[in-house]
Amino acid sequence: MNSATREKCSFDAIIEKYGLTHPALLGLAKIVRVADTNKTDLAPESIGLEAIASGSMIIAKDDHETIEKHTYLYDALYGYCKGRRVNGKYASEIEKLERKQRLGFLKKSNNEPCSRWLESMLLIRDASVL
């Protein structure tokens, strides 16, 4: 059975295996799942993820470069999901800020610790660059 006919993807398996519950990670998992299962109406961001991931595999010179490009993409989507949570929590304060101030507020508010899984993925990425 291919991923287009499944309800879950390998990213969901990682979330379940390690018992990850951070809302931003669950938001990222939804985007990844939707991109992997082609149900793009459930998370519109998944269309961009699929396009950029597919394109980066074509332009990367090898698997290591593909992993490097995808790591940045997933890190950025994770930041986006964290920012979305902060936007929801502080919507009334954020709407009063100018764009530059809003980005600063989001960066400052996003300093929540990464999950164990993300921390290990960062270590793996850093080790593969050496």
C-alpha positions as CSV (number, residue, x, y, z in Angstrom):
1,M,0.0,0.0,0.0
2,N,1.5,3.4,-0.9
3,S,1.4,6.4,1.3
4,A,-1.4,8.1,-0.7
5,T,-3.8,5.4,0.6
6,R,-2.7,5.4,4.2
7,E,-4.0,7.5,7.0
8,K,-0.6,8.0,8.7
9,C,3.0,8.4,7.6
10,S,6.4,7.6,9.0
11,F,6.6,10.9,10.8
12,D,3.5,9.9,12.8
13,A,5.3,6.7,13.8
14,I,8.2,8.7,15.2
15,I,5.7,10.9,17.1
16,E,4.0,7.9,18.6
17,K,7.2,5.9,19.2
18,Y,8.7,8.7,21.4
19,G,5.4,9.8,22.9
20,L,5.9,13.4,21.7
21,T,3.0,15.6,22.6
22,H,4.2,19.2,22.0
23,P,1.4,21.0,20.1
24,A,3.9,22.5,17.6
25,L,5.3,19.0,16.8
26,L,1.8,17.7,16.4
27,G,1.0,20.6,14.0
28,L,4.2,19.7,12.0
29,A,3.2,16.1,12.0
30,K,-0.2,17.0,10.5
31,I,1.5,19.0,7.7
32,V,3.9,16.1,6.9
33,R,1.1,13.5,7.0
34,V,-1.1,15.5,4.7
35,A,1.8,16.1,2.3
36,D,2.6,12.3,2.4
37,T,-1.0,11.2,2.0
38,N,-2.0,13.8,-0.6
39,K,-5.0,15.1,1.4
40,T,-3.9,18.7,1.0
41,D,-7.3,20.2,1.9
42,L,-6.5,19.3,5.6
43,A,-3.3,21.4,5.8
44,P,-2.7,23.8,2.9
45,E,1.0,24.2,4.0
46,S,1.5,20.6,2.9
47,I,1.4,21.7,-0.8
48,G,4.5,23.9,-0.3
49,L,6.2,21.2,1.7
50,E,5.7,18.6,-1.1
51,A,6.8,21.1,-3.8
52,I,10.0,22.2,-1.9
53,A,10.9,18.7,-0.7
54,S,10.5,17.2,-4.3
55,G,12.4,20.1,-5.8
56,S,15.3,19.9,-3.3
57,M,15.7,16.2,-4.1
58,I,16.1,17.0,-7.7
59,I,18.7,19.8,-7.2
60,A,20.7,18.2,-4.4
61,K,24.0,16.6,-5.5
62,D,23.6,13.6,-3.0
63,D,21.6,12.2,-0.1
64,H,23.6,14.2,2.4
65,E,22.7,17.5,0.7
66,T,19.1,16.4,0.5
67,I,19.0,15.7,4.2
68,E,20.6,19.1,4.9
69,K,18.0,20.9,2.8
70,H,15.1,18.9,4.3
71,T,16.4,19.5,7.9
72,Y,16.2,23.3,7.3
73,L,12.7,22.9,5.8
74,Y,11.4,20.9,8.8
75,D,13.1,23.2,11.3
76,A,11.4,26.2,9.5
77,L,8.0,24.5,9.5
78,Y,8.4,23.6,13.2
79,G,9.2,27.3,13.9
80,Y,6.1,28.2,11.9
81,C,4.0,25.8,14.0
82,K,5.4,27.3,17.2
83,G,4.7,30.8,15.9
84,R,1.1,29.8,15.0
85,R,0.6,28.8,18.7
86,V,2.1,32.0,20.0
87,N,0.0,34.0,17.5
88,G,-3.1,32.3,18.9
89,K,-2.1,32.8,22.5
90,Y,-1.1,36.5,22.2
91,A,-3.3,37.6,19.2
92,S,-4.5,40.8,20.8
93,E,-1.0,41.9,21.7
94,I,0.6,40.9,18.4
95,E,-1.9,42.7,16.2
96,K,-0.8,46.0,17.8
97,L,2.8,45.5,16.8
98,E,4.6,46.6,13.6
99,R,5.9,43.7,11.4
100,K,9.5,44.0,12.7
101,Q,8.3,44.1,16.3
102,R,5.9,41.2,15.7
103,L,8.8,39.0,14.4
104,G,10.9,39.9,17.4
105,F,8.1,39.0,19.7
106,L,7.5,35.7,18.0
107,K,11.3,34.9,18.2
108,K,11.4,35.7,21.9
109,S,8.2,33.8,22.6
110,N,9.4,30.8,20.7
111,N,12.2,29.9,23.0
112,E,10.5,26.8,24.3
113,P,12.8,23.8,24.6
114,C,12.9,21.4,21.7
115,S,11.6,17.9,22.2
116,R,14.1,15.1,22.8
117,W,13.5,13.9,19.3
118,L,14.2,17.2,17.7
119,E,17.4,17.6,19.8
120,S,18.6,14.2,18.6
121,M,17.8,15.0,15.0
122,L,19.9,18.2,15.3
123,L,22.8,16.2,16.7
124,I,22.5,13.7,13.8
125,R,22.4,16.5,11.3
126,D,25.4,18.2,12.9
127,A,27.3,14.9,12.9
128,S,26.6,14.2,9.3
129,V,28.1,17.5,8.3
130,L,31.5,16.6,9.9
